[in-house]
Amino acid sequence: MAYPNGIVINMKKLNAIINLDNENKTITVQAGATWHKIQHYIDSYNLSITAMQSYNNFTLGGSLSVNAHGRDIQYCQLINTVQSIQIVLADGSLVNADRSNNSDLFNAAIGGYGLLGVITQATLKLTENIPLKRKVQPCNLTDFNKLFFNTVTSDPSTVFYNTDIYPNQYQTCLITTWHKTKQSLTSTTRLQSHDSPFYIIDRALEFFTRRMPLAKSLRLVAEKIQKIAPQIVWRNHEMSYSVHQLAIHTHFPTTMTLQEYFIPIDQAYTFAKKLRSILKKNWVNVLNVSIRYVTADTTSIMSYAPQDSFAFVLYLNIVNAQKNITNSCKWTQKIIDAALKNNGTFYLPYIMCATQNQFDQAYPQFKSLLAIKHIYDPTNKFQNMLLKKYGTSM
């Protein structure tokens, strides 16, 4: 939701690659560059992005502002791969910040939702582009946690991890992992094309899945068949999905939205059971629930996972009308309560359904962020809906 009567700065043309240090595997990029552009630049050097969200259409600056995370089980959160940032402050000054210099800005701006200033560029750690082999393992909700430690983290070759829980029973799941391998590639394509004709098929399947309950029941069968075939691809290929694969044709009468909850490892199953109960009781039209692993981060002031956690990512279909969005917040608040009861948090980039008390409980460190903001932006030149809804009482 755009800030009322605000000015939005379009950063897309500030998208240059400033420097690539091939030997030390680092890259300095302007914040308007998309991950797609960065991937195409570094692929010829056989380098790969260390951590990013699943889809590569987003800009670096946007990803930094929400401290995005991905499927990589070593680095997880983007802040873990950032060496330094450059940021324009409210007084117009251009400041460099890292973990040693202007560390308060570094810690506040990454995951700070644009409240500290405009991030103009960043230097990131890269990794090698290597072949990865896909492994698929069916599971039950009761044992996904145990299987994660017994088969995923215990295997040093594991690079990416994801578990999908299938509606409407939320009991059957599928673990997909990608592993380092020396076996021959099954596809030599280095990056996925954004002009793929198969997006038509992807979008059609998404349409039928959200409109027809039977399609959901068949999805698990279809994905098992699809993923059981051996697949060995470049790391860059597996990290170059386009969000256009999910783009829906119309946003009326329904549209898609995301929610995400971060739950400490030892309490994840308890939360999962409560989540299942709430979703079923309220007849929520869920297309998918994904579980990711997120290592602890205590660098970002607004850290959503201060301890090792599982991220529950919900992909939802809701009626696109204010009354229905408001009603959806009622059961969303119940999920937030379940997350808080299990010492978890919720992700902030999506529809802001949390009450003030829920927000304060999940993010007590917001007061620290505002204290730093007051130093660098005393007149509140940089604002957003997060500040408007939850910051006025502090």
C-alpha positions as CSV (number, residue, x, y, z in Angstrom):
1,M,0.0,0.0,0.0
2,A,1.5,3.3,-1.1
3,Y,1.9,6.0,1.5
4,P,-0.9,8.6,1.2
5,N,0.3,11.8,-0.6
6,G,3.9,10.5,-0.5
7,I,6.6,10.6,-3.1
8,V,7.9,7.3,-4.4
9,I,11.5,7.2,-5.8
10,N,11.9,4.9,-8.8
11,M,15.3,3.3,-8.6
12,K,15.2,1.1,-11.7
13,K,17.6,3.3,-13.7
14,L,20.2,3.3,-10.9
15,N,21.1,-0.2,-11.9
16,A,24.8,-0.3,-12.9
17,I,27.3,-3.0,-12.0
18,I,30.0,-1.0,-10.3
19,N,32.7,-3.6,-9.7
20,L,33.2,-7.4,-9.8
21,D,36.1,-8.9,-7.8
22,N,36.4,-12.3,-9.4
23,E,39.2,-13.4,-7.1
24,N,37.5,-12.5,-3.8
25,K,34.0,-13.3,-5.1
26,T,32.4,-10.0,-4.4
27,I,30.3,-7.6,-6.5
28,T,29.3,-4.0,-6.0
29,V,25.9,-3.1,-7.6
30,Q,23.6,-0.2,-7.7
31,A,20.4,-0.8,-5.8
32,G,18.0,-0.5,-8.8
33,A,19.6,-3.6,-10.5
34,T,17.4,-6.7,-10.4
35,W,18.8,-10.1,-9.4
36,H,18.1,-11.2,-12.9
37,K,20.6,-8.6,-14.2
38,I,23.2,-9.5,-11.6
39,Q,22.8,-13.2,-12.4
40,H,23.4,-12.6,-16.2
41,Y,26.5,-10.6,-15.4
42,I,28.2,-13.0,-13.1
43,D,27.2,-16.2,-14.8
44,S,30.0,-15.8,-17.4
45,Y,32.5,-15.8,-14.5
46,N,30.8,-19.0,-13.2
47,L,29.8,-17.1,-10.0
48,S,26.4,-17.2,-8.3
49,I,24.4,-15.1,-5.8
50,T,24.7,-16.5,-2.3
51,A,21.3,-15.6,-0.9
52,M,18.2,-14.1,-2.4
53,Q,14.4,-14.8,-2.6
54,S,13.1,-17.5,-4.9
55,Y,12.3,-15.2,-7.8
56,N,14.8,-12.9,-9.5
57,N,12.6,-10.0,-10.8
58,F,13.1,-8.0,-7.6
59,T,15.7,-5.2,-7.2
60,L,18.6,-5.4,-4.9
61,G,17.5,-2.3,-3.0
62,G,14.0,-3.7,-2.4
63,S,15.4,-7.0,-1.2
64,L,17.8,-5.3,1.2
65,S,15.0,-3.1,2.7
66,V,13.1,-6.3,3.7
67,N,16.2,-8.4,4.4
68,A,14.9,-11.1,2.1
69,H,15.8,-14.7,2.7
70,G,16.0,-17.7,0.4
71,R,16.4,-21.5,0.4
72,D,20.2,-21.6,1.0
73,I,20.6,-23.3,4.3
74,Q,24.0,-21.8,5.1
75,Y,23.4,-18.0,4.5
76,C,19.6,-17.8,4.4
77,Q,19.1,-14.1,5.2
78,L,20.4,-11.5,2.7
79,I,22.2,-9.5,5.4
80,N,24.6,-12.4,6.0
81,T,26.0,-11.9,2.4
82,V,26.2,-8.0,2.5
83,Q,29.7,-6.5,3.1
84,S,28.7,-2.9,2.9
85,I,26.0,-0.5,1.7
86,Q,25.8,3.1,0.5
87,I,22.9,5.1,1.6
88,V,21.5,8.7,1.0
89,L,20.3,10.2,4.3
90,A,17.6,12.8,4.9
91,D,20.0,15.7,4.8
92,G,21.3,14.6,1.3
93,S,24.6,13.2,2.5
94,L,25.9,10.0,1.0
95,V,27.2,7.6,3.6
96,N,29.0,4.2,3.4
97,A,28.1,1.7,6.1
98,D,29.3,-1.7,7.1
99,R,29.8,-3.8,10.2
100,S,32.6,-1.6,11.5
101,N,31.9,1.8,10.2
102,N,28.4,3.4,10.7
103,S,27.3,0.0,11.9
104,D,24.1,1.5,13.4
105,L,23.0,2.5,9.9
106,F,24.1,-0.8,8.4
107,N,22.1,-2.8,11.0
108,A,19.0,-0.5,10.8
109,A,18.8,0.0,7.0
110,I,19.0,-3.6,6.0
111,G,15.5,-4.8,7.0
112,G,14.5,-1.2,7.8
113,Y,11.9,-0.8,5.1
114,G,13.3,2.4,3.8
115,L,12.9,4.3,7.0
116,L,16.6,5.3,7.3
117,G,17.2,6.6,3.8
118,V,17.7,5.5,0.2
119,I,20.1,2.6,-0.2
120,T,21.9,3.3,-3.5
121,Q,24.4,0.4,-3.8
122,A,25.8,-2.6,-1.9
123,T,28.7,-4.9,-2.0
124,L,27.7,-8.6,-1.8
125,K,29.6,-11.9,-1.2
126,L,29.2,-14.3,-4.1
127,T,29.8,-18.0,-4.4
128,E,30.7,-20.5,-7.1
129,N,28.1,-21.6,-9.7
130,I,28.1,-25.4,-9.3
131,P,26.0,-28.3,-10.5
132,L,23.2,-29.3,-8.1
133,K,21.2,-32.5,-7.9
134,R,17.6,-32.5,-6.9
135,K,16.3,-35.0,-4.3
136,V,12.6,-35.4,-3.4
137,Q,11.3,-37.1,-0.3
138,P,7.6,-37.5,0.7
139,C,6.8,-36.9,4.3
140,N,4.1,-36.4,6.9
141,L,3.6,-33.2,8.8
142,T,4.4,-35.1,12.0
143,D,7.9,-36.0,10.9
144,F,9.1,-33.1,8.7
145,N,11.1,-31.7,11.6
146,K,12.9,-34.9,12.3
147,L,13.5,-35.6,8.6
148,F,15.1,-32.2,8.3
149,F,17.8,-33.0,10.8
150,N,18.2,-36.6,9.9
151,T,18.4,-36.2,6.1
152,V,19.1,-32.5,5.4
153,T,21.4,-30.9,7.8
154,S,23.3,-34.2,8.4
155,D,24.2,-34.2,4.7
156,P,27.1,-31.7,4.1
157,S,26.3,-31.7,0.4
158,T,22.9,-30.0,1.0
159,V,22.6,-26.5,-0.5
160,F,18.9,-25.7,-0.9
161,Y,15.9,-26.9,1.2
162,N,12.2,-26.6,0.9
163,T,9.2,-28.5,2.2
164,D,5.7,-28.1,0.7
165,I,2.6,-28.9,2.8
166,Y,-0.4,-29.6,0.7
167,P,-3.9,-28.3,1.3
168,N,-6.6,-29.0,2.2
169,Q,-5.7,-31.5,4.9
170,Y,-2.2,-30.0,5.5
171,Q,-0.9,-33.5,6.5
172,T,1.1,-34.7,3.5
173,C,4.2,-32.9,2.5
174,L,7.1,-33.1,0.1
175,I,10.7,-32.3,0.9
176,T,12.8,-31.0,-2.0
177,T,16.6,-30.5,-1.6
178,W,19.4,-29.7,-3.9
179,H,22.9,-31.1,-3.4
180,K,26.4,-30.6,-4.6
181,T,27.3,-33.2,-7.2
182,K,29.9,-34.2,-9.7
183,Q,27.4,-36.1,-11.9
184,S,26.7,-34.9,-15.4
185,L,24.1,-32.2,-16.0
186,T,20.6,-33.3,-17.2
187,S,20.2,-29.7,-18.6
188,T,23.0,-27.5,-19.8
189,T,20.9,-24.4,-19.7
190,R,22.7,-22.0,-17.4
191,L,19.8,-19.6,-16.6
192,Q,16.1,-19.8,-17.0
193,S,14.6,-17.6,-19.7
194,H,12.1,-14.9,-18.8
195,D,10.4,-15.4,-22.1
196,S,9.4,-19.0,-21.6
197,P,6.2,-20.0,-23.4
198,F,5.5,-22.4,-20.5
199,Y,4.5,-19.5,-18.4
200,I,1.1,-19.8,-20.1
201,I,0.8,-23.3,-18.8
202,D,2.1,-22.3,-15.3
203,R,-0.5,-19.5,-15.1
204,A,-3.3,-21.7,-16.3
205,L,-2.5,-24.3,-13.7
206,E,-2.3,-21.6,-11.0
207,F,-5.8,-20.3,-12.1
208,F,-7.4,-23.8,-11.9
209,T,-5.7,-24.5,-8.6
210,R,-7.2,-21.5,-6.9
211,R,-10.6,-21.9,-8.5
212,M,-11.1,-25.7,-8.4
213,P,-10.7,-27.7,-5.1
214,L,-10.1,-30.9,-7.1
215,A,-7.0,-29.3,-8.7
216,K,-5.5,-29.0,-5.3
217,S,-5.9,-32.7,-4.5
218,L,-4.2,-33.6,-7.8
219,R,-1.3,-31.2,-7.3
220,L,0.7,-33.5,-5.0
221,V,0.4,-36.3,-7.4
222,A,1.4,-34.1,-10.3
223,E,4.4,-32.6,-8.5
224,K,5.6,-36.1,-7.4
225,I,5.6,-37.2,-11.0
226,Q,7.3,-34.1,-12.2
227,K,10.0,-34.0,-9.5
228,I,10.8,-37.7,-9.5
229,A,12.7,-37.5,-12.7
230,P,16.4,-37.0,-12.1
231,Q,17.5,-33.4,-12.5
232,I,21.0,-31.9,-12.3
233,V,21.3,-28.3,-13.2
234,W,23.6,-25.3,-12.6
235,R,23.0,-23.4,-9.3
236,N,22.2,-20.3,-11.3
237,H,19.6,-22.1,-13.2
238,E,17.8,-23.2,-10.0
239,M,18.0,-19.6,-8.7
240,S,16.6,-17.8,-11.8
241,Y,12.9,-18.4,-11.5
242,S,10.7,-15.5,-12.7
243,V,7.8,-14.2,-10.7
244,H,5.9,-14.1,-13.9
245,Q,5.4,-17.8,-13.6
246,L,3.0,-17.0,-10.8
247,A,1.5,-13.8,-12.3
248,I,-2.3,-14.1,-12.3
249,H,-4.4,-12.9,-15.3
250,T,-6.9,-10.9,-13.2
251,H,-7.1,-9.5,-9.7
252,F,-10.9,-9.5,-9.6
253,P,-12.9,-10.9,-7.9
254,T,-9.9,-12.6,-6.2
255,T,-6.2,-11.9,-5.9
256,M,-3.2,-13.6,-4.4
257,T,-1.2,-12.6,-1.3
258,L,1.5,-14.0,0.9
259,Q,2.0,-14.4,4.6
260,E,5.0,-15.7,6.4
261,Y,5.7,-16.8,10.0
262,F,9.1,-17.6,11.6
263,I,9.0,-20.2,14.3
264,P,11.9,-21.6,16.4
265,I,12.8,-25.1,15.4
266,D,11.7,-26.8,18.5
267,Q,8.2,-25.3,18.4
268,A,7.6,-25.6,14.7
269,Y,5.4,-28.7,14.8
270,T,3.2,-27.3,17.6
271,F,2.7,-24.2,15.5
272,A,2.0,-26.2,12.3
273,K,-0.8,-28.1,14.0
274,K,-2.4,-24.8,15.2
275,L,-1.9,-23.3,11.7
276,R,-3.6,-26.3,10.1
277,S,-6.6,-25.9,12.5
278,I,-7.0,-22.2,11.8
279,L,-6.8,-22.6,8.0
280,K,-9.3,-25.4,7.9
281,K,-11.8,-23.8,10.4
282,N,-11.9,-20.6,8.4
283,W,-12.0,-22.2,5.0
284,V,-8.9,-20.3,3.8
285,N,-8.2,-20.8,0.1
286,V,-4.5,-21.8,0.4
287,L,-2.6,-22.8,-2.7
288,N,0.6,-23.7,-0.9
289,V,2.4,-23.7,2.4
290,S,6.2,-23.8,2.1
291,I,8.6,-24.4,4.9
292,R,12.1,-22.9,4.6
293,Y,15.0,-23.1,7.1
294,V,16.3,-19.7,8.4
295,T,19.5,-19.4,10.5
296,A,19.6,-17.0,13.3
297,D,20.4,-13.3,12.6
298,T,21.1,-10.8,15.3
299,T,22.7,-8.1,13.0
300,S,19.6,-6.6,11.5
301,I,17.8,-4.6,14.2
302,M,14.5,-5.7,12.8
303,S,15.5,-9.3,12.6
304,Y,12.6,-11.6,12.1
305,A,14.5,-14.7,13.1
306,P,16.9,-14.0,16.1
307,Q,17.2,-17.8,16.5
308,D,17.3,-20.7,14.1
309,S,13.7,-21.0,12.7
310,F,11.5,-22.5,10.2
311,A,9.7,-20.0,7.9
312,F,6.1,-21.0,7.0
313,V,5.3,-19.2,3.8
314,L,1.6,-19.2,2.9
315,Y,0.4,-18.5,-0.7
316,L,-3.3,-17.4,-0.4
317,N,-6.2,-16.6,-2.6
318,I,-8.6,-13.9,-1.2
319,V,-11.5,-11.9,-2.5
320,N,-10.1,-8.5,-3.6
321,A,-12.4,-6.2,-1.8
322,Q,-11.7,-4.2,1.3
323,K,-14.4,-5.9,3.4
324,N,-13.1,-9.3,2.6
325,I,-9.5,-8.2,3.2
326,T,-10.6,-6.9,6.6
327,N,-12.3,-10.1,7.4
328,S,-9.2,-12.1,6.4
329,C,-7.3,-10.2,9.1
330,K,-9.5,-11.8,11.8
331,W,-8.1,-15.3,11.1
332,T,-4.7,-13.9,10.3
333,Q,-4.5,-12.4,13.8
334,K,-5.2,-15.9,15.2
335,I,-2.3,-17.2,13.2
336,I,-0.1,-14.4,14.6
337,D,-1.2,-15.2,18.1
338,A,-0.2,-18.9,17.5
339,A,3.2,-17.7,16.2
340,L,3.8,-15.4,19.2
341,K,2.7,-18.2,21.6
342,N,5.5,-20.3,20.1
343,N,8.0,-17.5,20.4
344,G,7.9,-16.7,16.7
345,T,7.4,-13.7,14.6
346,F,5.7,-12.7,11.3
347,Y,7.1,-11.1,8.2
348,L,6.3,-7.4,7.7
349,P,6.1,-6.7,3.9
350,Y,2.6,-8.0,3.4
351,I,-0.9,-6.9,4.4
352,M,-0.6,-5.3,7.8
353,C,-3.2,-7.3,9.9
354,A,-1.4,-7.4,13.2
355,T,-2.7,-5.4,16.1
356,Q,-0.5,-2.9,17.8
357,N,0.0,-5.3,20.7
358,Q,0.9,-8.2,18.4
359,F,3.4,-6.0,16.5
360,D,5.0,-4.7,19.8
361,Q,5.4,-8.3,21.1
362,A,6.9,-9.5,17.8
363,Y,9.2,-6.5,17.2
364,P,10.0,-4.7,20.5
365,Q,13.3,-3.7,18.8
366,F,11.2,-1.3,16.6
367,K,11.8,1.3,19.3
368,S,15.6,1.0,18.8
369,L,15.1,1.4,15.0
370,L,13.1,4.6,15.6
371,A,15.8,5.9,18.0
372,I,18.4,5.5,15.2
373,K,16.0,7.1,12.7
374,H,15.6,10.1,15.0
375,I,19.3,10.7,14.8
376,Y,19.6,10.5,11.0
377,D,16.0,11.6,10.0
378,P,14.7,13.8,12.8
379,T,11.9,15.3,10.7
380,N,10.6,11.9,9.5
381,K,11.3,12.7,5.8
382,F,11.3,8.9,5.1
383,Q,8.0,7.3,6.0
384,N,5.9,4.2,5.2
385,M,2.7,2.5,6.2
386,L,4.6,0.5,8.8
387,L,5.6,3.7,10.6
388,K,2.1,5.2,10.2
389,K,0.3,2.2,11.7
390,Y,2.7,1.0,14.4
391,G,5.1,3.9,15.1
392,T,2.8,6.6,16.3
393,S,2.3,5.2,19.8
394,M,6.1,4.9,20.4
